[in-house]
Amino acid sequence: MGRLSNKRALITGGTTGIGLEVARLFLAEGARIAITGSRAETVATAQAELGPRVTSIVSDASNVADQKTLAERIEAEFGGVDIVLINAGIAELRPVEQWDEQAFDRSLAVNFKGPFFLLQALLPILANPASIVLNTSINAHIGMPNSSVYAASKAALLSLARTLSGELVERGIRVNAVSPGPIATPLFGKLGMSDSDVAELVKQVPAGRQGKPSEVAQAMLFFASDDSAFNLGSELIIDGGMGTL
């Protein structure tokens, strides 16, 4: 018996990087899962890799209307949901003077607004008990240059782990957060960072390396499973000590 046997899980942003690694692990632990992605091509690729036990859905994490549609699809497919992993997100780094309103709104919509309204839409179909896991960031705690908007969006998401835990506990819903540091995923390439840029970033990590997606996935498995039944509003920081400097 796996740690997630007979559990129904929704993983947003489950087509690449950390989300895809979590999907693999949750499947191995016995869950029935649905994954989302914003691009049809990556959703199809992930579906082909993960196989027929997975429901894959194209959904824009920034679009509030899409969140209601997604919740309706999950209800139709699964009847309800036991685990929700909010993983979809974007990281855009730029000096404060280079931000414009459109880019600002996009980051906040993907990283906070969309997730908030997805959780709202899922409330009627969340099981009792249920677990919500939020993928935040060590940037919510540290003053990394050029990360002002990204860090603020992740700090807002992290706050939900505390506030929603207090609000939803009587419904049997617990909310916890995982805050990764630099993890070896395609994200750095999407940010336009070179190998030397990444090497400079890793110098800020006492462990001397990037984290592995599997290390973050294990933390998310803990919060998703009944092993963390006494954790509400908790945060696991997976950053190789970066936040201690």
ChimeraX commands (.cxc) that place a marker at each C-alpha (Angstrom):
marker #1 position 0.00,0.00,0.00 radius 0.5
marker #1 position 1.36,3.39,-0.97 radius 0.5
marker #1 position 1.17,6.43,1.27 radius 0.5
marker #1 position -1.43,7.97,-1.05 radius 0.5
marker #1 position -3.49,4.90,-1.88 radius 0.5
marker #1 position -7.09,5.75,-2.77 radius 0.5
marker #1 position -6.31,9.50,-2.71 radius 0.5
marker #1 position -7.34,11.88,-5.49 radius 0.5
marker #1 position -4.81,14.61,-6.17 radius 0.5
marker #1 position -4.72,17.73,-8.32 radius 0.5
marker #1 position -1.28,19.09,-9.22 radius 0.5
marker #1 position -1.23,22.45,-10.97 radius 0.5
marker #1 position 1.78,23.04,-13.17 radius 0.5
marker #1 position 2.37,19.31,-13.23 radius 0.5
marker #1 position 3.93,19.03,-16.69 radius 0.5
marker #1 position 7.58,19.98,-16.05 radius 0.5
marker #1 position 10.15,20.44,-13.31 radius 0.5
marker #1 position 9.04,20.00,-9.71 radius 0.5
marker #1 position 5.40,19.43,-10.65 radius 0.5
marker #1 position 6.22,16.56,-13.00 radius 0.5
marker #1 position 8.49,14.97,-10.39 radius 0.5
marker #1 position 5.69,15.20,-7.83 radius 0.5
marker #1 position 3.27,13.62,-10.30 radius 0.5
marker #1 position 5.63,10.67,-10.77 radius 0.5
marker #1 position 6.01,10.23,-7.01 radius 0.5
marker #1 position 2.31,10.55,-6.21 radius 0.5
marker #1 position 1.53,7.94,-8.86 radius 0.5
marker #1 position 4.10,5.60,-7.36 radius 0.5
marker #1 position 2.49,6.11,-3.95 radius 0.5
marker #1 position -0.92,5.06,-5.25 radius 0.5
marker #1 position -2.73,8.33,-5.93 radius 0.5
marker #1 position -5.08,9.01,-8.79 radius 0.5
marker #1 position -3.95,12.35,-10.15 radius 0.5
marker #1 position -4.86,15.21,-12.42 radius 0.5
marker #1 position -2.23,17.61,-13.71 radius 0.5
marker #1 position -2.55,21.01,-15.35 radius 0.5
marker #1 position -0.36,23.02,-17.67 radius 0.5
marker #1 position -0.80,26.19,-19.67 radius 0.5
marker #1 position 0.49,24.79,-22.98 radius 0.5
marker #1 position -1.20,21.97,-24.87 radius 0.5
marker #1 position 2.13,20.58,-26.12 radius 0.5
marker #1 position 3.69,20.16,-22.67 radius 0.5
marker #1 position 0.44,18.76,-21.28 radius 0.5
marker #1 position 0.39,16.14,-24.04 radius 0.5
marker #1 position 4.04,15.25,-23.45 radius 0.5
marker #1 position 3.49,14.79,-19.72 radius 0.5
marker #1 position 0.37,12.72,-20.35 radius 0.5
marker #1 position 2.32,10.41,-22.65 radius 0.5
marker #1 position 5.03,9.94,-20.03 radius 0.5
marker #1 position 2.77,9.47,-17.02 radius 0.5
marker #1 position 0.24,7.21,-18.69 radius 0.5
marker #1 position -3.50,6.52,-18.55 radius 0.5
marker #1 position -3.87,6.83,-14.77 radius 0.5
marker #1 position -3.42,10.58,-15.16 radius 0.5
marker #1 position -5.98,13.17,-16.21 radius 0.5
marker #1 position -4.22,16.05,-17.96 radius 0.5
marker #1 position -5.89,19.44,-18.38 radius 0.5
marker #1 position -4.87,22.61,-20.20 radius 0.5
marker #1 position -5.57,25.47,-17.80 radius 0.5
marker #1 position -4.27,29.03,-17.45 radius 0.5
marker #1 position -3.31,29.54,-13.81 radius 0.5
marker #1 position -3.69,33.31,-14.18 radius 0.5
marker #1 position -7.27,33.21,-15.47 radius 0.5
marker #1 position -9.93,33.31,-12.75 radius 0.5
marker #1 position -12.63,31.88,-15.01 radius 0.5
marker #1 position -10.36,28.93,-15.83 radius 0.5
marker #1 position -10.16,28.06,-12.13 radius 0.5
marker #1 position -13.90,27.48,-11.87 radius 0.5
marker #1 position -13.80,25.42,-15.06 radius 0.5
marker #1 position -10.93,23.37,-13.66 radius 0.5
marker #1 position -12.81,22.68,-10.42 radius 0.5
marker #1 position -15.84,21.54,-12.42 radius 0.5
marker #1 position -13.65,19.20,-14.48 radius 0.5
marker #1 position -12.12,17.69,-11.33 radius 0.5
marker #1 position -15.57,17.12,-9.86 radius 0.5
marker #1 position -16.74,15.45,-13.06 radius 0.5
marker #1 position -13.64,13.23,-13.32 radius 0.5
marker #1 position -13.01,12.39,-9.65 radius 0.5
marker #1 position -16.17,13.31,-7.74 radius 0.5
marker #1 position -14.02,15.17,-5.23 radius 0.5
marker #1 position -10.40,15.76,-4.31 radius 0.5
marker #1 position -8.25,14.80,-1.32 radius 0.5
marker #1 position -4.99,16.60,-2.18 radius 0.5
marker #1 position -4.38,19.90,-3.94 radius 0.5
marker #1 position -0.84,20.93,-4.81 radius 0.5
marker #1 position -0.60,24.54,-5.95 radius 0.5
marker #1 position 2.59,24.38,-8.00 radius 0.5
marker #1 position 1.94,26.43,-11.15 radius 0.5
marker #1 position 3.92,29.64,-11.07 radius 0.5
marker #1 position 6.25,31.96,-12.92 radius 0.5
marker #1 position 9.50,33.61,-11.88 radius 0.5
marker #1 position 10.36,36.89,-13.53 radius 0.5
marker #1 position 13.36,38.75,-12.20 radius 0.5
marker #1 position 14.14,42.35,-13.09 radius 0.5
marker #1 position 15.22,45.56,-11.36 radius 0.5
marker #1 position 12.39,47.47,-9.73 radius 0.5
marker #1 position 12.60,50.34,-12.22 radius 0.5
marker #1 position 12.04,47.96,-15.15 radius 0.5
marker #1 position 8.65,46.65,-14.03 radius 0.5
marker #1 position 5.50,47.78,-15.82 radius 0.5
marker #1 position 1.90,47.25,-14.78 radius 0.5
marker #1 position 1.24,44.45,-17.26 radius 0.5
marker #1 position 4.19,42.33,-16.10 radius 0.5
marker #1 position 3.40,43.05,-12.46 radius 0.5
marker #1 position -0.21,41.95,-12.89 radius 0.5
marker #1 position 0.84,38.79,-14.77 radius 0.5
marker #1 position 3.16,37.63,-11.96 radius 0.5
marker #1 position 0.60,38.27,-9.25 radius 0.5
marker #1 position -2.16,36.62,-11.28 radius 0.5
marker #1 position -0.24,33.39,-11.90 radius 0.5
marker #1 position 1.42,33.10,-8.50 radius 0.5
marker #1 position -1.34,34.30,-6.19 radius 0.5
marker #1 position -4.64,35.47,-7.68 radius 0.5
marker #1 position -5.29,32.35,-9.77 radius 0.5
marker #1 position -4.34,29.94,-6.96 radius 0.5
marker #1 position -6.56,31.83,-4.51 radius 0.5
marker #1 position -9.61,31.55,-6.73 radius 0.5
marker #1 position -8.84,27.92,-7.59 radius 0.5
marker #1 position -8.88,27.01,-3.90 radius 0.5
marker #1 position -12.14,28.92,-3.53 radius 0.5
marker #1 position -13.67,27.00,-6.45 radius 0.5
marker #1 position -12.47,23.65,-5.06 radius 0.5
marker #1 position -13.89,24.15,-1.56 radius 0.5
marker #1 position -17.21,22.41,-2.26 radius 0.5
marker #1 position -15.48,19.24,-3.48 radius 0.5
marker #1 position -12.58,19.02,-1.03 radius 0.5
marker #1 position -12.78,15.87,1.06 radius 0.5
marker #1 position -12.78,15.75,4.85 radius 0.5
marker #1 position -9.93,15.31,5.60 radius 0.5
marker #1 position -8.05,17.03,2.78 radius 0.5
marker #1 position -4.57,18.44,2.32 radius 0.5
marker #1 position -3.57,21.59,0.42 radius 0.5
marker #1 position 0.14,22.03,-0.31 radius 0.5
marker #1 position 1.44,25.38,-1.56 radius 0.5
marker #1 position 4.72,25.60,-3.47 radius 0.5
marker #1 position 6.17,28.93,-2.38 radius 0.5
marker #1 position 9.84,29.99,-2.38 radius 0.5
marker #1 position 12.80,30.86,-0.19 radius 0.5
marker #1 position 12.54,34.25,-1.90 radius 0.5
marker #1 position 9.62,35.00,0.40 radius 0.5
marker #1 position 12.21,35.18,3.21 radius 0.5
marker #1 position 15.35,36.69,1.69 radius 0.5
marker #1 position 16.19,39.99,0.03 radius 0.5
marker #1 position 17.49,38.78,-3.30 radius 0.5
marker #1 position 18.06,41.67,-5.74 radius 0.5
marker #1 position 15.68,41.84,-8.73 radius 0.5
marker #1 position 13.15,39.52,-7.07 radius 0.5
marker #1 position 10.79,42.16,-5.65 radius 0.5
marker #1 position 7.58,41.15,-7.43 radius 0.5
marker #1 position 8.32,37.41,-7.47 radius 0.5
marker #1 position 9.17,37.40,-3.77 radius 0.5
marker #1 position 6.06,39.41,-2.91 radius 0.5
marker #1 position 3.81,37.02,-4.84 radius 0.5
marker #1 position 5.32,34.01,-3.08 radius 0.5
marker #1 position 5.08,35.70,0.31 radius 0.5
marker #1 position 1.38,36.27,-0.34 radius 0.5
marker #1 position 0.94,32.58,-1.19 radius 0.5
marker #1 position 2.89,31.55,1.90 radius 0.5
marker #1 position 0.58,33.67,4.03 radius 0.5
marker #1 position -2.36,31.56,2.85 radius 0.5
marker #1 position -0.85,28.51,4.53 radius 0.5
marker #1 position -1.41,30.22,7.86 radius 0.5
marker #1 position -4.66,32.09,7.29 radius 0.5
marker #1 position -6.48,29.30,5.48 radius 0.5
marker #1 position -5.33,26.76,8.06 radius 0.5
marker #1 position -7.15,28.73,10.71 radius 0.5
marker #1 position -10.18,29.26,8.50 radius 0.5
marker #1 position -10.60,25.75,7.11 radius 0.5
marker #1 position -9.54,23.50,9.97 radius 0.5
marker #1 position -13.13,22.84,11.05 radius 0.5
marker #1 position -13.80,21.46,7.56 radius 0.5
marker #1 position -10.94,18.98,7.99 radius 0.5
marker #1 position -8.75,20.86,5.50 radius 0.5
marker #1 position -5.13,21.51,6.38 radius 0.5
marker #1 position -2.85,23.84,4.45 radius 0.5
marker #1 position 0.94,23.73,4.45 radius 0.5
marker #1 position 3.76,25.16,2.35 radius 0.5
marker #1 position 7.03,24.01,0.82 radius 0.5
marker #1 position 9.58,26.74,0.06 radius 0.5
marker #1 position 12.35,25.61,-2.31 radius 0.5
marker #1 position 15.64,27.37,-2.96 radius 0.5
marker #1 position 17.55,26.88,-6.24 radius 0.5
marker #1 position 16.36,23.59,-7.74 radius 0.5
marker #1 position 17.78,21.96,-10.89 radius 0.5
marker #1 position 14.83,22.45,-13.26 radius 0.5
marker #1 position 14.35,24.13,-16.66 radius 0.5
marker #1 position 13.42,27.35,-14.82 radius 0.5
marker #1 position 16.90,28.88,-15.00 radius 0.5
marker #1 position 16.97,28.49,-18.77 radius 0.5
marker #1 position 13.56,30.14,-19.04 radius 0.5
marker #1 position 14.97,33.06,-17.06 radius 0.5
marker #1 position 17.80,33.38,-19.55 radius 0.5
marker #1 position 20.44,32.46,-16.98 radius 0.5
marker #1 position 23.73,31.04,-18.27 radius 0.5
marker #1 position 25.68,28.24,-16.61 radius 0.5
marker #1 position 27.96,30.85,-15.07 radius 0.5
marker #1 position 24.94,32.74,-13.71 radius 0.5
marker #1 position 23.68,29.55,-12.08 radius 0.5
marker #1 position 27.15,28.84,-10.68 radius 0.5
marker #1 position 27.16,32.29,-9.04 radius 0.5
marker #1 position 23.75,31.59,-7.54 radius 0.5
marker #1 position 24.91,28.24,-6.16 radius 0.5
marker #1 position 27.73,30.05,-4.34 radius 0.5
marker #1 position 25.00,31.45,-2.09 radius 0.5
marker #1 position 23.93,27.93,-1.07 radius 0.5
marker #1 position 25.85,26.52,1.92 radius 0.5
marker #1 position 25.20,22.97,0.68 radius 0.5
marker #1 position 27.20,23.88,-2.44 radius 0.5
marker #1 position 24.76,22.60,-5.04 radius 0.5
marker #1 position 21.31,22.98,-6.53 radius 0.5
marker #1 position 18.53,20.94,-5.02 radius 0.5
marker #1 position 16.96,18.02,-6.82 radius 0.5
marker #1 position 13.28,18.05,-7.82 radius 0.5
marker #1 position 12.94,14.72,-6.02 radius 0.5
marker #1 position 14.00,16.36,-2.74 radius 0.5
marker #1 position 11.20,18.89,-3.02 radius 0.5
marker #1 position 8.75,16.19,-4.10 radius 0.5
marker #1 position 9.45,14.18,-0.94 radius 0.5
marker #1 position 8.57,17.19,1.21 radius 0.5
marker #1 position 5.34,17.62,-0.73 radius 0.5
marker #1 position 4.55,13.93,-0.28 radius 0.5
marker #1 position 4.90,14.34,3.49 radius 0.5
marker #1 position 2.39,17.19,3.54 radius 0.5
marker #1 position 0.04,15.41,1.13 radius 0.5
marker #1 position 0.00,12.19,3.13 radius 0.5
marker #1 position -1.61,11.38,6.46 radius 0.5
marker #1 position 1.89,11.45,8.00 radius 0.5
marker #1 position 1.44,15.22,8.40 radius 0.5
marker #1 position -2.05,15.08,9.92 radius 0.5
marker #1 position -0.92,17.32,12.81 radius 0.5
marker #1 position 0.69,19.95,10.56 radius 0.5
marker #1 position -1.37,23.07,9.89 radius 0.5
marker #1 position 0.12,26.26,8.53 radius 0.5
marker #1 position 3.58,24.70,8.53 radius 0.5
marker #1 position 6.41,25.43,6.13 radius 0.5
marker #1 position 9.25,23.18,5.00 radius 0.5
marker #1 position 12.19,25.11,3.55 radius 0.5
marker #1 position 14.20,23.05,1.05 radius 0.5
marker #1 position 17.03,25.43,0.18 radius 0.5
marker #1 position 20.38,23.89,1.13 radius 0.5
marker #1 position 20.74,26.52,3.83 radius 0.5
marker #1 position 20.42,29.50,1.47 radius 0.5
marker #1 position 17.99,31.28,3.77 radius 0.5
marker #1 position 20.38,31.09,6.73 radius 0.5
marker #1 position 22.92,33.49,5.21 radius 0.5
marker link #1:1,2 radius 0.2
marker link #1:2,3 radius 0.2
marker link #1:3,4 radius 0.2
marker link #1:4,5 radius 0.2
marker link #1:5,6 radius 0.2
marker link #1:6,7 radius 0.2
marker link #1:7,8 radius 0.2
marker link #1:8,9 radius 0.2
marker link #1:9,10 radius 0.2
marker link #1:10,11 radius 0.2
marker link #1:11,12 radius 0.2
marker link #1:12,13 radius 0.2
marker link #1:13,14 radius 0.2
marker link #1:14,15 radius 0.2
marker link #1:15,16 radius 0.2
marker link #1:16,17 radius 0.2
marker link #1:17,18 radius 0.2
marker link #1:18,19 radius 0.2
marker link #1:19,20 radius 0.2
marker link #1:20,21 radius 0.2
marker link #1:21,22 radius 0.2
marker link #1:22,23 radius 0.2
marker link #1:23,24 radius 0.2
marker link #1:24,25 radius 0.2
marker link #1:25,26 radius 0.2
marker link #1:26,27 radius 0.2
marker link #1:27,28 radius 0.2
marker link #1:28,29 radius 0.2
marker link #1:29,30 radius 0.2
marker link #1:30,31 radius 0.2
marker link #1:31,32 radius 0.2
marker link #1:32,33 radius 0.2
marker link #1:33,34 radius 0.2
marker link #1:34,35 radius 0.2
marker link #1:35,36 radius 0.2
marker link #1:36,37 radius 0.2
marker link #1:37,38 radius 0.2
marker link #1:38,39 radius 0.2
marker link #1:39,40 radius 0.2
marker link #1:40,41 radius 0.2
marker link #1:41,42 radius 0.2
marker link #1:42,43 radius 0.2
marker link #1:43,44 radius 0.2
marker link #1:44,45 radius 0.2
marker link #1:45,46 radius 0.2
marker link #1:46,47 radius 0.2
marker link #1:47,48 radius 0.2
marker link #1:48,49 radius 0.2
marker link #1:49,50 radius 0.2
marker link #1:50,51 radius 0.2
marker link #1:51,52 radius 0.2
marker link #1:52,53 radius 0.2
marker link #1:53,54 radius 0.2
marker link #1:54,55 radius 0.2
marker link #1:55,56 radius 0.2
marker link #1:56,57 radius 0.2
marker link #1:57,58 radius 0.2
marker link #1:58,59 radius 0.2
marker link #1:59,60 radius 0.2
marker link #1:60,61 radius 0.2
marker link #1:61,62 radius 0.2
marker link #1:62,63 radius 0.2
marker link #1:63,64 radius 0.2
marker link #1:64,65 radius 0.2
marker link #1:65,66 radius 0.2
marker link #1:66,67 radius 0.2
marker link #1:67,68 radius 0.2
marker link #1:68,69 radius 0.2
marker link #1:69,70 radius 0.2
marker link #1:70,71 radius 0.2
marker link #1:71,72 radius 0.2
marker link #1:72,73 radius 0.2
marker link #1:73,74 radius 0.2
marker link #1:74,75 radius 0.2
marker link #1:75,76 radius 0.2
marker link #1:76,77 radius 0.2
marker link #1:77,78 radius 0.2
marker link #1:78,79 radius 0.2
marker link #1:79,80 radius 0.2
marker link #1:80,81 radius 0.2
marker link #1:81,82 radius 0.2
marker link #1:82,83 radius 0.2
marker link #1:83,84 radius 0.2
marker link #1:84,85 radius 0.2
marker link #1:85,86 radius 0.2
marker link #1:86,87 radius 0.2
marker link #1:87,88 radius 0.2
marker link #1:88,89 radius 0.2
marker link #1:89,90 radius 0.2
marker link #1:90,91 radius 0.2
marker link #1:91,92 radius 0.2
marker link #1:92,93 radius 0.2
marker link #1:93,94 radius 0.2
marker link #1:94,95 radius 0.2
marker link #1:95,96 radius 0.2
marker link #1:96,97 radius 0.2
marker link #1:97,98 radius 0.2
marker link #1:98,99 radius 0.2
marker link #1:99,100 radius 0.2
marker link #1:100,101 radius 0.2
marker link #1:101,102 radius 0.2
marker link #1:102,103 radius 0.2
marker link #1:103,104 radius 0.2
marker link #1:104,105 radius 0.2
marker link #1:105,106 radius 0.2
marker link #1:106,107 radius 0.2
marker link #1:107,108 radius 0.2
marker link #1:108,109 radius 0.2
marker link #1:109,110 radius 0.2
marker link #1:110,111 radius 0.2
marker link #1:111,112 radius 0.2
marker link #1:112,113 radius 0.2
marker link #1:113,114 radius 0.2
marker link #1:114,115 radius 0.2
marker link #1:115,116 radius 0.2
marker link #1:116,117 radius 0.2
marker link #1:117,118 radius 0.2
marker link #1:118,119 radius 0.2
marker link #1:119,120 radius 0.2
marker link #1:120,121 radius 0.2
marker link #1:121,122 radius 0.2
marker link #1:122,123 radius 0.2
marker link #1:123,124 radius 0.2
marker link #1:124,125 radius 0.2
marker link #1:125,126 radius 0.2
marker link #1:126,127 radius 0.2
marker link #1:127,128 radius 0.2
marker link #1:128,129 radius 0.2
marker link #1:129,130 radius 0.2
marker link #1:130,131 radius 0.2
marker link #1:131,132 radius 0.2
marker link #1:132,133 radius 0.2
marker link #1:133,134 radius 0.2
marker link #1:134,135 radius 0.2
marker link #1:135,136 radius 0.2
marker link #1:136,137 radius 0.2
marker link #1:137,138 radius 0.2
marker link #1:138,139 radius 0.2
marker link #1:139,140 radius 0.2
marker link #1:140,141 radius 0.2
marker link #1:141,142 radius 0.2
marker link #1:142,143 radius 0.2
marker link #1:143,144 radius 0.2
marker link #1:144,145 radius 0.2
marker link #1:145,146 radius 0.2
marker link #1:146,147 radius 0.2
marker link #1:147,148 radius 0.2
marker link #1:148,149 radius 0.2
marker link #1:149,150 radius 0.2
marker link #1:150,151 radius 0.2
marker link #1:151,152 radius 0.2
marker link #1:152,153 radius 0.2
marker link #1:153,154 radius 0.2
marker link #1:154,155 radius 0.2
marker link #1:155,156 radius 0.2
marker link #1:156,157 radius 0.2
marker link #1:157,158 radius 0.2
marker link #1:158,159 radius 0.2
marker link #1:159,160 radius 0.2
marker link #1:160,161 radius 0.2
marker link #1:161,162 radius 0.2
marker link #1:162,163 radius 0.2
marker link #1:163,164 radius 0.2
marker link #1:164,165 radius 0.2
marker link #1:165,166 radius 0.2
marker link #1:166,167 radius 0.2
marker link #1:167,168 radius 0.2
marker link #1:168,169 radius 0.2
marker link #1:169,170 radius 0.2
marker link #1:170,171 radius 0.2
marker link #1:171,172 radius 0.2
marker link #1:172,173 radius 0.2
marker link #1:173,174 radius 0.2
marker link #1:174,175 radius 0.2
marker link #1:175,176 radius 0.2
marker link #1:176,177 radius 0.2
marker link #1:177,178 radius 0.2
marker link #1:178,179 radius 0.2
marker link #1:179,180 radius 0.2
marker link #1:180,181 radius 0.2
marker link #1:181,182 radius 0.2
marker link #1:182,183 radius 0.2
marker link #1:183,184 radius 0.2
marker link #1:184,185 radius 0.2
marker link #1:185,186 radius 0.2
marker link #1:186,187 radius 0.2
marker link #1:187,188 radius 0.2
marker link #1:188,189 radius 0.2
marker link #1:189,190 radius 0.2
marker link #1:190,191 radius 0.2
marker link #1:191,192 radius 0.2
marker link #1:192,193 radius 0.2
marker link #1:193,194 radius 0.2
marker link #1:194,195 radius 0.2
marker link #1:195,196 radius 0.2
marker link #1:196,197 radius 0.2
marker link #1:197,198 radius 0.2
marker link #1:198,199 radius 0.2
marker link #1:199,200 radius 0.2
marker link #1:200,201 radius 0.2
marker link #1:201,202 radius 0.2
marker link #1:202,203 radius 0.2
marker link #1:203,204 radius 0.2
marker link #1:204,205 radius 0.2
marker link #1:205,206 radius 0.2
marker link #1:206,207 radius 0.2
marker link #1:207,208 radius 0.2
marker link #1:208,209 radius 0.2
marker link #1:209,210 radius 0.2
marker link #1:210,211 radius 0.2
marker link #1:211,212 radius 0.2
marker link #1:212,213 radius 0.2
marker link #1:213,214 radius 0.2
marker link #1:214,215 radius 0.2
marker link #1:215,216 radius 0.2
marker link #1:216,217 radius 0.2
marker link #1:217,218 radius 0.2
marker link #1:218,219 radius 0.2
marker link #1:219,220 radius 0.2
marker link #1:220,221 radius 0.2
marker link #1:221,222 radius 0.2
marker link #1:222,223 radius 0.2
marker link #1:223,224 radius 0.2
marker link #1:224,225 radius 0.2
marker link #1:225,226 radius 0.2
marker link #1:226,227 radius 0.2
marker link #1:227,228 radius 0.2
marker link #1:228,229 radius 0.2
marker link #1:229,230 radius 0.2
marker link #1:230,231 radius 0.2
marker link #1:231,232 radius 0.2
marker link #1:232,233 radius 0.2
marker link #1:233,234 radius 0.2
marker link #1:234,235 radius 0.2
marker link #1:235,236 radius 0.2
marker link #1:236,237 radius 0.2
marker link #1:237,238 radius 0.2
marker link #1:238,239 radius 0.2
marker link #1:239,240 radius 0.2
marker link #1:240,241 radius 0.2
marker link #1:241,242 radius 0.2
marker link #1:242,243 radius 0.2
marker link #1:243,244 radius 0.2
marker link #1:244,245 radius 0.2
view
